């Protein structure tokens, strides 16, 4: 792995008097938004930005950039600038891209988080903030609505990237014992929407029909990335006790989602929907495992009481967040999590597009077997 480039330093006067925050994954997504927000904050914040590339957003030059993989042996260096450890480290370099090779993704997410915690402890950093998801609670028919932030983590780890998030949660739990003196706070956003959010759940709304498994009663709680970033800044400044859930107030029933989106449902029996999704994923035809369907079937709404007590409030409602998601995904087409190009969309989608994808699994299986021969 490469050594870090010399940091590009922004203009600061009295560095010892300002809060110093390190942000991994600072070049894109929530990391870029948090970096920009901290740089523009009052009182000012010194930002140590760590990523494999330099951020191209407005004001990025104000951060001190260290270009490296988070598993680089030299990772510890940015966390102790000028001989003093950073005040807070916010770790946001987590890859949940559906198209990333699963082994490479886990190596980055789990191995990277372990490296970040070890480097932080070695440099004397006292506070680390990790970001996972409220998905770690699991989507189950007997879940309370809403769940407590201290509710048991009952997710199976089979859904997209969820195994990595559960392992990150485990690392956070073990960190105070493995690294005495290190305080780790976990922030868990609900279904994330906004700039850079591309998950199995956002792609659900790119389908020609909203798949509804018969007998299920989903509830939808969203978190706009702007609200997540506001929550992260509050955690950086005020250090509330975690874990902390972040999301819009309340939730939407499936009927409300249909009304807002204008996308009609396609209702299938559970055995058919889950069986077809399993076979499609096993054949490599879709990136989403069948376990992802649980999050469109059962509730996983979580209360946000701790952040409320600390003074945070969401600026987005569930209705507004869903509308923003629909605007961002307009023109995209996906079936069972697999995004289609224009040619595929023209030939595959239509009134029965989702039905073809799920109910027509037998034909896809036969075609895949013929190719293998």
C-alpha positions in Angstrom: 0.0 0.0 0.0 1.2 3.5 -0.8 2.5 6.0 1.7 0.4 9.1 2.3 1.0 12.2 0.3 2.1 15.3 2.3 -1.0 16.9 3.7 -2.5 19.9 2.0 -3.1 22.4 4.8 -5.8 25.0 4.9 -5.3 28.4 6.5 -5.8 28.3 10.2 -4.5 30.7 12.8 -4.4 29.3 16.3 -4.5 25.5 15.7 -4.3 24.6 19.3 -7.6 26.5 20.1 -9.8 24.7 17.6 -11.5 21.3 17.6 -9.6 18.9 15.4 -11.6 16.2 13.7 -10.4 13.4 11.4 -12.9 12.1 8.8 -12.3 9.0 6.8 -14.1 8.6 3.5 -13.9 12.4 3.2 -14.0 12.7 -0.5 -17.5 11.5 -1.2 -21.0 10.7 0.1 -21.7 11.5 3.8 -17.9 12.0 4.4 -17.7 14.9 1.9 -20.8 16.5 3.3 -19.6 16.3 6.9 -16.1 17.6 5.9 -17.7 20.6 4.1 -20.1 21.2 7.0 -17.3 21.2 9.6 -15.1 23.5 7.5 -17.9 26.0 7.3 -18.9 25.7 11.0 -18.7 28.3 13.7 -16.7 28.0 15.8 -14.2 26.7 13.3 -13.1 23.1 13.0 -9.8 21.8 11.8 -10.5 18.8 9.5 -8.0 16.0 8.8 -9.5 14.4 5.7 -8.5 10.8 4.9 -9.4 9.1 1.6 -7.9 7.5 -1.5 -8.6 10.7 -3.5 -8.9 14.4 -2.8 -12.4 15.7 -2.5 -13.6 17.9 -5.4 -16.3 19.7 -3.5 -16.4 23.5 -2.9 -14.2 24.4 0.1 -12.3 21.1 0.0 -9.0 22.9 0.0 -9.6 24.0 3.6 -9.1 20.4 4.8 -5.7 18.7 5.4 -5.8 15.8 3.0 -4.0 12.5 3.5 -4.4 10.2 0.4 -4.3 6.6 1.5 -6.2 3.4 1.8 -7.6 3.1 5.4 -5.7 -0.2 5.7 -2.3 1.5 4.9 0.2 0.8 7.7 0.9 4.5 7.8 -2.8 5.3 8.7 -2.0 6.3 12.2 0.0 9.4 11.1 -2.9 11.6 10.2 -4.6 11.0 13.5 -1.8 12.8 15.4 -1.1 16.0 13.5 1.5 18.3 15.0 2.2 15.8 17.8 -1.3 15.9 19.3 -4.0 13.4 18.7 -7.2 14.5 16.9 -10.1 15.3 19.3 -12.6 13.1 17.4 -12.3 10.6 14.5 -15.4 10.0 12.4 -15.0 6.8 10.3 -17.2 7.0 7.2 -15.1 5.0 4.7 -17.6 2.1 4.4 -18.4 0.5 1.1 -22.0 -0.8 0.7 -22.1 -0.7 -3.1 -24.1 -3.6 -4.5 -21.7 -4.0 -7.3 -18.6 -4.4 -5.2 -17.1 -7.9 -4.9 -18.3 -9.2 -1.5 -14.9 -10.4 -0.4 -13.3 -7.1 -1.3 -16.1 -5.2 0.3 -15.7 -7.1 3.6 -11.9 -6.7 3.5 -12.4 -2.9 3.2 -15.2 -2.5 5.7 -14.3 -4.9 8.4 -10.5 -4.8 8.0 -10.6 -1.1 7.5 -12.6 -0.4 10.6 -10.3 -2.7 12.6 -7.3 -0.8 11.3 -8.9 2.6 12.0 -9.6 1.6 15.6 -6.1 0.2 16.2 -4.5 3.3 14.6 -6.7 5.7 16.7 -5.8 3.9 19.9 -2.1 3.9 19.0 -2.1 7.7 18.5 -4.0 8.4 21.7 -7.3 9.4 20.1 -10.0 9.3 22.8 -13.2 9.4 20.7 -14.2 7.5 17.6 -17.6 7.7 15.8 -18.7 4.7 13.6 -21.7 4.7 11.3 -23.7 1.5 10.6 -27.5 1.3 10.0 -30.7 0.6 11.9 -30.9 -2.5 9.7 -28.7 -4.2 12.3 -31.8 -4.6 14.4 -33.3 -6.8 11.8 -36.6 -6.6 10.0 -38.9 -9.0 11.8 -42.7 -9.3 12.1 -42.6 -9.1 15.9 -40.5 -6.0 16.1 -41.8 -3.2 18.3 -42.8 -0.1 16.4 -40.7 1.9 17.1 -37.8 -0.1 18.4 -35.7 1.2 21.3 -32.2 2.3 20.4 -31.0 -0.4 22.9 -33.1 -3.1 21.3 -31.3 -6.4 20.5 -29.4 -6.6 17.2 -31.4 -9.5 15.6 -30.3 -9.1 11.9 -29.1 -12.3 10.3 -26.2 -10.8 8.3 -27.4 -12.3 5.0 -28.7 -9.1 3.5 -26.5 -6.9 1.3 -23.5 -5.7 3.3 -25.3 -6.4 6.6 -22.7 -8.9 7.7 -20.1 -6.2 7.5 -22.2 -3.8 9.5 -22.8 -6.4 12.2 -19.1 -7.1 12.4 -18.4 -3.3 12.7 -20.9 -3.2 15.6 -19.0 -6.1 17.2 -15.7 -4.2 16.8 -17.3 -1.2 18.4 -18.5 -3.2 21.4 -15.1 -4.8 21.9 -13.0 -1.7 21.3 -13.1 -0.4 24.9 -11.7 -3.7 26.2 -9.2 -4.1 23.3 -8.1 -0.5 23.6 -8.7 0.9 27.1 -9.4 4.6 27.1 -10.9 4.6 23.6 -14.6 5.7 23.5 -16.6 4.5 20.5 -20.0 5.9 19.6 -22.1 4.1 17.0 -24.5 6.1 14.8 -27.3 4.2 13.0 -29.2 5.9 10.2 -32.5 4.5 8.9 -32.9 3.8 5.2 -30.5 6.4 3.8 -31.5 8.7 0.9 -29.8 11.6 -0.7 -26.5 12.3 -2.4 -24.5 9.1 -2.9 -27.1 6.7 -1.4 -27.4 3.7 -3.7 -28.5 0.5 -1.9 -30.9 -2.4 -2.3 -33.5 -0.3 -0.5 -33.2 2.8 -2.8 -33.2 0.5 -5.9 -36.5 -0.9 -4.6 -38.0 2.3 -5.8 -36.5 2.0 -9.3 -38.7 -1.0 -10.0 -41.7 -0.8 -12.3 -43.8 -2.3 -9.5 -43.3 -2.2 -5.7 -43.1 -5.9 -4.7 -45.3 -6.6 -1.7 -45.1 -10.0 -0.2 -48.6 -11.3 0.7 -49.4 -11.1 4.3 -46.6 -8.6 5.2 -47.0 -5.1 6.6 -43.8 -3.0 6.0 -43.2 0.4 7.5 -40.8 2.8 6.0 -38.6 5.2 7.9 -36.0 7.2 6.0 -33.0 9.2 6.9 -31.8 12.0 4.5 -28.1 12.2 4.4 -28.3 15.9 5.4 -29.9 14.9 8.6 -27.3 12.2 9.2 -24.5 14.8 8.7 -26.2 17.2 11.1 -26.4 14.4 13.7 -22.7 13.5 13.2 -21.7 17.1 13.8 -23.7 17.2 17.0 -22.0 13.9 18.1 -18.6 15.4 17.3 -19.3 18.5 19.4 -21.5 17.2 22.3 -20.6 13.5 22.7 -24.0 12.1 23.6 -24.1 8.5 24.8 -24.8 5.9 22.1 -25.9 4.0 20.3 -27.8 6.7 18.4 -30.5 6.2 15.8 -31.0 8.8 13.1 -34.1 9.1 11.0 -37.2 11.0 10.2 -40.0 11.2 12.7 -42.5 8.3 12.5 -42.9 6.1 9.5 -44.9 5.5 6.3 -47.3 2.6 5.7 -47.0 0.8 2.4 -50.2 2.5 1.2 -48.7 5.9 1.8 -45.6 4.9 -0.1 -47.7 3.9 -3.1 -49.7 7.1 -3.0 -46.6 9.3 -2.8 -44.5 7.3 -5.4 -47.3 6.6 -7.8 -45.9 3.1 -8.3 -48.4 0.4 -7.9 -47.8 -2.8 -6.0 -47.2 -6.3 -7.3 -48.3 -8.8 -4.6 -46.8 -12.3 -4.6 -47.0 -15.2 -2.2 -44.0 -15.4 0.2 -42.7 -18.7 -1.0 -42.7 -17.6 -4.6 -41.1 -14.2 -4.0 -38.4 -15.6 -1.6 -37.7 -18.7 -3.7 -37.4 -16.7 -6.9 -35.1 -14.1 -5.3 -32.9 -16.8 -3.9 -32.5 -18.5 -7.3 -31.8 -15.2 -9.1 -29.1 -14.3 -6.7 -27.5 -17.7 -6.6 -27.2 -17.5 -10.4 -25.6 -14.1 -10.2 -28.4 -12.5 -12.1 -29.2 -10.0 -9.3 -26.9 -8.4 -6.6 -29.5 -8.6 -3.9 -29.9 -11.7 -1.8 -33.3 -12.9 -0.8 -32.7 -11.6 2.8 -33.0 -8.0 1.4 -36.7 -8.7 0.9 -37.3 -8.8 4.7 -36.6 -5.1 4.9 -39.6 -4.5 2.5 -41.8 -6.9 4.4 -41.4 -6.2 8.1 -40.9 -3.1 10.3 -37.5 -1.9 11.5 -38.4 1.6 12.6 -36.3 3.0 15.5 -36.9 5.8 17.9 -34.4 8.7 17.9 -34.9 9.8 21.5 -31.2 10.2 22.4 -30.4 12.7 19.6 -33.6 14.6 20.5 -32.4 14.9 24.1 -29.1 16.2 22.8 -30.8 18.9 20.7 -30.9 17.4 17.2 -34.0 17.5 15.1 -34.6 16.1 11.6 -35.1 18.7 8.9 -36.7 16.2 6.6 -40.0 14.3 6.9 -40.4 10.7 5.6 -42.7 12.1 2.9 -40.1 14.7 1.8 -37.2 12.1 2.0 -39.2 9.7 -0.2 -40.0 12.4 -2.7 -36.3 13.3 -2.9 -35.4 9.7 -3.4 -37.9 9.4 -6.3 -36.5 12.6 -7.9 -32.9 11.3 -7.7 -33.8 7.9 -9.1 -36.0 9.2 -11.9 -35.0 7.6 -15.2 -33.3 4.6 -13.6 -34.7 1.1 -13.9 -33.9 -1.8 -11.6 -35.4 -5.2 -11.1 -34.7 -7.2 -7.9 -31.8 -4.8 -7.2 -30.2 -5.2 -10.7 -30.0 -1.9 -12.4 -30.8 -2.1 -16.1 -29.3 -0.1 -19.0 -31.6 1.6 -21.5 -31.6 -1.4 -23.8 -32.4 -3.8 -21.0 -35.1 -1.5 -19.7 -36.7 -1.2 -23.1 -36.9 -5.0 -23.6 -37.5 -6.1 -20.0 -39.6 -3.5 -18.3 -43.2 -2.7 -18.8 -46.4 -3.5 -17.0 -45.2 -7.0 -16.3 -41.4 -6.3 -15.9 -41.1 -7.2 -12.2 -43.3 -10.2 -12.7 -41.0 -11.4 -15.5 -38.0 -11.0 -13.2 -39.4 -13.0 -10.3 -42.1 -15.3 -11.7 -40.0 -16.0 -14.8 -37.1 -17.4 -12.8 -37.4 -20.8 -14.3 -36.6 -19.5 -17.8 -33.6 -17.6 -16.5 -32.4 -20.7 -14.7 -32.6 -22.8 -17.9 -30.8 -20.1 -19.9 -28.0 -19.9 -17.3 -27.6 -23.6 -17.3 -27.3 -23.7 -21.1 -24.5 -21.1 -20.9 -22.6 -23.1 -18.3 -22.7 -26.2 -20.6 
